[in-house]
Amino acid sequence: MRRRHHFHIDYRGHSVSATVETGMRPVVEVLVDGKETGHTPAEGDRPVAVPVELPTDPPTPATVRATAGPGVPRCVLIVEGDPDTHVMAPRLY
């Protein structure tokens, strides 16, 4: 059975959202400021790294690392040049 899990974070004025779709063919989709910037199939419960860019001048490379399972999916935002890993909060729809 497929299920969608949504995550979000506001990072330095930019909206980063991720959708983790679980089931037979897990998929991770990432939106930055409302535009789809990454789409990657997942393999089982292994973490998936989706490379994206934040629209700054110059663009800032970042990665959304998503884990589909086991249990509840999780997402974090990793921004190049920032030593911290930012946990993306789950959103209910």
Stockholm file with secondary structure:
# STOCKHOLM 1.0

chainA/1-93         MRRRHHFHIDYRGHSVSATVETGMRPVVEVLVDGKETGHTPAEGDRPVAVPVELPTDPPTPATVRATAGPGVPRCVLIVEGDPDTHVMAPRLY
#=GR chainA/1-93 SS CCEEEEEEEEETTEEEEEEEEESSSCEEEEEETTEEEEEEECCTTSCEEEEEEECSSSCEEEEEEEECCSSSCEEEEEETTCCSEEECEEECC
#=GC SS_cons        CCEEEEEEEEETTEEEEEEEEESSSCEEEEEETTEEEEEEECCTTSCEEEEEEECSSSCEEEEEEEECCSSSCEEEEEETTCCSEEECEEECC
//
